[in-house]
Amino acid sequence: MTKLSEKNEIASYSDLRLVTLQLQKDFMMFAEDIEVEDIQTFEDLEKIIFSEIIELLQRNKSKLTQIIYRIDIPEKAISEALHPENEESFERAISRLMVERTKLKIEIRKSMSENH
């Protein structure tokens, strides 16, 4: 493995860890504990979030709504996830959006700290 690919792999794992911890923190604000021990990829993280979303839809929809707003998913993206012609299920779309939005926030924080 080259030094560059090692560096990218480490950065990628670091980003995964930061995104995972941030999502865990966001869910914990609403007393929802997500199990994040065995996460190796962003796909693993999406699967965990997907399971949590399904559970929250059955148990407490208002709490799910609060978490969605806490993570700050744009209203347009939520509407698209709810649209009947969307190929993804609502749960899949929201779990993907939660991970993507949190990734974006982490990238912004990193770039801001590098510029200071």
C-alpha positions as CSV (number, residue, x, y, z in Angstrom):
1,M,0.0,0.0,0.0
2,T,1.3,3.5,-0.9
3,K,1.7,6.2,1.6
4,L,-1.1,8.2,-0.1
5,S,-3.6,5.4,0.0
6,E,-2.7,4.7,3.7
7,K,-3.3,8.4,4.5
8,N,-6.7,8.3,2.6
9,E,-7.7,5.1,4.3
10,I,-6.9,6.6,7.8
11,A,-8.7,9.8,6.9
12,S,-11.7,7.9,5.7
13,Y,-11.8,5.8,8.9
14,S,-11.4,9.0,10.9
15,D,-14.3,10.6,9.1
16,L,-16.4,7.5,9.6
17,R,-15.6,7.6,13.3
18,L,-16.4,11.3,13.5
19,V,-19.7,10.9,11.6
20,T,-20.7,7.9,13.8
21,L,-20.0,9.8,17.0
22,Q,-21.9,12.8,15.9
23,L,-24.9,10.8,14.9
24,Q,-24.7,8.9,18.2
25,K,-24.7,12.2,20.0
26,D,-27.6,13.6,18.0
27,F,-29.7,10.5,18.7
28,M,-28.7,10.6,22.4
29,M,-30.1,14.1,22.7
30,F,-33.5,12.4,22.4
31,A,-32.6,9.4,24.7
32,E,-32.1,7.1,21.7
33,D,-29.0,5.0,22.0
34,I,-27.7,3.6,18.8
35,E,-25.3,0.7,18.8
36,V,-22.1,1.7,16.9
37,E,-19.5,-0.9,18.0
38,D,-19.1,-2.9,14.8
39,I,-19.3,-0.2,12.2
40,Q,-16.6,-0.5,9.5
41,T,-18.1,1.5,6.6
42,F,-20.6,4.2,6.0
43,E,-22.9,1.5,4.6
44,D,-22.8,-0.2,8.0
45,L,-23.7,3.1,9.6
46,E,-26.6,3.6,7.3
47,K,-27.9,0.1,8.1
48,I,-27.8,0.9,11.9
49,I,-29.6,4.2,11.3
50,F,-32.1,2.5,9.0
51,S,-33.0,0.0,11.8
52,E,-33.3,2.8,14.3
53,I,-35.6,4.8,12.0
54,I,-37.9,1.7,11.5
55,E,-38.1,1.3,15.2
56,L,-38.8,5.0,15.8
57,L,-41.6,5.0,13.2
58,Q,-43.3,2.3,15.1
59,R,-42.7,3.6,18.6
60,N,-42.3,7.4,18.4
61,K,-42.7,9.3,15.2
62,S,-42.4,12.7,16.8
63,K,-39.0,11.8,18.3
64,L,-37.9,10.7,14.8
65,T,-39.1,14.1,13.5
66,Q,-37.1,15.9,16.2
67,I,-33.9,13.9,15.3
68,I,-34.4,14.7,11.6
69,Y,-34.6,18.4,12.4
70,R,-31.7,18.2,14.8
71,I,-29.5,16.7,12.1
72,D,-30.8,19.5,9.9
73,I,-31.9,17.6,6.8
74,P,-33.3,20.1,4.3
75,E,-37.0,20.2,4.0
76,K,-36.8,19.6,0.2
77,A,-34.9,16.3,0.8
78,I,-37.5,15.2,3.3
79,S,-40.3,15.9,0.8
80,E,-38.4,14.0,-1.9
81,A,-38.0,11.0,0.5
82,L,-41.7,11.0,1.2
83,H,-42.7,11.3,-2.5
84,P,-44.4,8.1,-3.8
85,E,-42.3,8.0,-6.9
86,N,-39.1,7.9,-4.9
87,E,-37.3,4.6,-5.7
88,E,-35.9,4.3,-2.1
89,S,-38.1,3.7,0.8
90,F,-38.6,6.6,3.2
91,E,-36.6,4.8,5.9
92,R,-33.7,4.2,3.5
93,A,-33.7,7.7,2.1
94,I,-33.7,9.3,5.6
95,S,-30.9,7.0,6.9
96,R,-28.8,7.9,3.8
97,L,-29.6,11.6,4.2
98,M,-28.7,11.5,7.9
99,V,-25.3,10.1,7.1
100,E,-24.7,12.4,4.2
101,R,-25.7,15.5,6.1
102,T,-23.6,14.6,9.1
103,K,-20.6,13.9,6.7
104,L,-21.1,17.3,5.2
105,K,-21.1,19.0,8.7
106,I,-17.9,17.1,9.6
107,E,-16.2,18.2,6.4
108,I,-17.2,21.8,7.0
109,R,-15.8,21.7,10.5
110,K,-12.6,20.2,9.3
111,S,-12.1,22.8,6.6
112,M,-12.9,25.6,9.0
113,S,-10.3,24.3,11.5
114,E,-7.7,23.9,8.7
115,N,-8.3,27.5,7.7
116,H,-7.6,28.9,11.2
